[in-house]
Amino acid sequence: MVGAAGNTAEMPSGGVLTNFIGKSGGNKLSGEAYYEYENKDLQSSNVTADQLARGPGYGIRLTPVWKSQQGYPYARVFSANAGEISQNFVTEALTAHRMETIKQFDIRAEKRFKLSGRMNLDVLFDVFNVMNANTELNIRATTATLSISETGIVIPALNTPITILPPRIARLSARLSW
């Protein structure tokens, strides 16, 4: 289905809507037809360009960003050494394990102040990783051991984190443009 003009009330804005179903049914000929009509009297256009530029609420523009990324697949690996030569071997199918899905929510609040004819000051406030997720971004897949330097404890290396999503961070910044 492709919608190019007016969409249903569930759509937050106009524009092209594409709905694609890759495979449906079996070895039989089937189809579906749909027709939609919208009267111009049902459309509203009382929002001015100035109102769009200022955004809702005292001219503060809010920009939320939601990122959801499926975790990467990985397989157990072991290393074999023969003198000066080291070789890694994959011991399982690459799809044997999958890292956790990365879910991150960031938000930005921005306010523009007009200083003169062409000069503007933008004040920005960003919060990254609002939910303070601690998802592992990179892990060890090797079947070796690690020695913890602070305690001297030896632990299995498999599935230990190398990189974790950074913690919640807030940033206040300004941008001067002319």
C-alpha positions as CSV (number, residue, x, y, z in Angstrom):
1,M,0.0,0.0,0.0
2,V,1.3,3.4,-0.9
3,G,-0.4,6.6,0.4
4,A,0.8,9.8,-1.2
5,A,-1.7,12.5,-0.1
6,G,-4.0,12.5,2.9
7,N,-3.5,9.6,5.3
8,T,-5.7,8.2,8.1
9,A,-6.2,10.0,11.4
10,E,-3.6,7.7,13.0
11,M,-0.8,9.3,11.0
12,P,0.9,12.3,12.8
13,S,1.6,14.1,9.5
14,G,1.0,14.0,5.8
15,G,3.4,12.5,3.3
16,V,4.1,9.2,1.7
17,L,3.0,6.2,3.7
18,T,4.3,2.8,2.6
19,N,3.1,-0.5,4.0
20,F,4.8,-3.6,2.6
21,I,4.1,-7.2,3.3
22,G,6.9,-9.4,1.9
23,K,5.1,-12.8,1.8
24,S,1.5,-13.6,2.4
25,G,-0.6,-16.7,1.5
26,G,0.7,-19.6,-0.5
27,N,0.6,-20.9,-4.1
28,K,-2.8,-19.3,-4.9
29,L,-3.6,-16.1,-6.8
30,S,-4.9,-13.6,-4.3
31,G,-5.1,-9.9,-3.9
32,E,-6.6,-6.9,-2.2
33,A,-7.9,-3.5,-3.4
34,Y,-8.5,-0.5,-1.3
35,Y,-9.7,3.0,-2.2
36,E,-9.8,6.0,0.0
37,Y,-11.2,9.5,-0.6
38,E,-10.7,12.6,1.5
39,N,-12.7,15.8,1.1
40,K,-10.6,19.0,1.2
41,D,-13.1,20.3,3.8
42,L,-11.8,17.8,6.3
43,Q,-8.2,19.1,5.9
44,S,-6.8,21.8,8.2
45,S,-4.1,24.2,7.4
46,N,-4.4,26.8,10.2
47,V,-0.7,26.4,11.3
48,T,1.4,29.3,10.1
49,A,5.1,29.0,9.0
50,D,6.0,31.2,12.0
51,Q,4.3,28.8,14.4
52,L,6.1,25.8,12.8
53,A,9.5,27.6,13.1
54,R,8.9,28.4,16.8
55,G,7.7,25.0,17.8
56,P,5.4,24.2,20.7
57,G,5.7,25.9,24.1
58,Y,7.6,29.2,24.3
59,G,9.5,28.5,21.1
60,I,11.3,25.5,22.6
61,R,11.9,22.7,20.1
62,L,12.0,19.2,21.6
63,T,13.7,16.4,19.6
64,P,13.3,12.9,20.9
65,V,15.4,10.1,19.4
66,W,14.7,6.4,20.0
67,K,17.2,3.8,18.9
68,S,16.5,0.1,18.9
69,Q,19.1,-2.1,17.3
70,Q,19.1,-5.9,17.3
71,G,22.2,-7.3,19.0
72,Y,24.9,-8.8,16.8
73,P,25.2,-12.6,16.4
74,Y,28.4,-14.2,17.6
75,A,30.0,-17.7,18.0
76,R,32.5,-19.1,20.5
77,V,36.1,-18.8,19.4
78,F,39.2,-20.5,20.7
79,S,42.9,-19.7,19.9
80,A,45.5,-22.3,19.1
81,N,49.2,-21.5,19.4
82,A,52.1,-23.2,17.6
83,G,55.3,-21.5,18.5
84,E,55.0,-17.9,17.2
85,I,51.9,-18.6,15.2
86,S,48.4,-18.1,16.7
87,Q,45.2,-19.1,14.9
88,N,41.6,-18.5,15.9
89,F,39.0,-21.2,15.3
90,V,35.2,-20.7,15.4
91,T,33.6,-23.7,17.3
92,E,29.9,-23.0,16.7
93,A,27.6,-21.6,14.1
94,L,27.8,-17.8,13.8
95,T,24.2,-17.6,14.9
96,A,24.7,-19.7,18.1
97,H,24.5,-16.6,20.3
98,R,23.2,-13.1,19.9
99,M,24.1,-10.0,21.9
100,E,21.3,-8.0,23.8
101,T,19.2,-5.6,21.8
102,I,20.4,-2.0,22.1
103,K,17.6,0.3,23.3
104,Q,18.6,4.0,23.8
105,F,16.5,7.1,24.2
106,D,18.0,10.6,23.8
107,I,16.3,14.0,23.9
108,R,17.2,17.5,23.0
109,A,15.5,20.8,24.0
110,E,16.5,23.8,21.9
111,K,15.6,27.5,22.2
112,R,16.6,30.2,19.6
113,F,17.1,33.8,20.7
114,K,17.3,36.5,18.0
115,L,20.0,38.9,18.9
116,S,20.0,41.2,15.8
117,G,18.9,41.1,12.2
118,R,21.1,38.1,11.2
119,M,22.6,37.0,14.6
120,N,21.0,34.2,16.5
121,L,21.9,32.4,19.8
122,D,20.7,28.8,20.1
123,V,20.8,27.3,23.6
124,L,20.7,23.5,23.6
125,F,20.2,21.0,26.3
126,D,20.8,17.3,25.5
127,V,20.3,14.2,27.6
128,F,21.8,11.0,26.2
129,N,20.8,7.6,27.3
130,V,17.8,9.0,29.3
131,M,16.8,5.5,30.6
132,N,20.5,4.9,31.8
133,A,20.6,1.5,29.9
134,N,23.8,-0.4,30.5
135,T,23.7,-2.6,27.4
136,E,26.9,-4.5,26.4
137,L,28.0,-3.2,23.0
138,N,30.9,-5.6,22.6
139,I,31.8,-8.8,24.4
140,R,34.6,-11.4,24.3
141,A,33.8,-14.6,22.4
142,T,37.0,-16.3,23.2
143,T,37.2,-19.4,25.4
144,A,40.2,-18.3,27.5
145,T,40.6,-16.9,31.0
146,L,41.1,-13.4,32.3
147,S,43.0,-12.3,35.3
148,I,41.5,-9.4,37.2
149,S,44.5,-7.2,38.0
150,E,43.0,-5.6,41.2
151,T,42.1,-8.9,42.9
152,G,44.2,-11.5,41.0
153,I,41.0,-13.6,40.4
154,V,41.0,-15.6,37.2
155,I,37.6,-15.8,35.4
156,P,36.4,-17.3,32.1
157,A,36.7,-14.7,29.3
158,L,33.7,-15.9,27.3
159,N,30.8,-13.3,27.4
160,T,32.7,-10.8,29.5
161,P,32.0,-7.2,28.4
162,I,34.5,-5.1,26.5
163,T,32.3,-2.0,25.8
164,I,29.2,-1.0,27.6
165,L,26.7,1.8,26.5
166,P,27.9,5.0,28.2
167,P,25.8,6.2,31.2
168,R,23.2,9.0,31.2
169,I,24.9,12.2,30.1
170,A,23.5,15.7,30.2
171,R,25.0,18.5,28.1
172,L,24.3,22.2,27.9
173,S,25.6,24.1,24.9
174,A,25.2,27.2,22.9
175,R,25.5,28.0,19.2
176,L,26.0,31.5,17.8
177,S,25.1,32.0,14.1
178,W,25.3,35.1,11.9
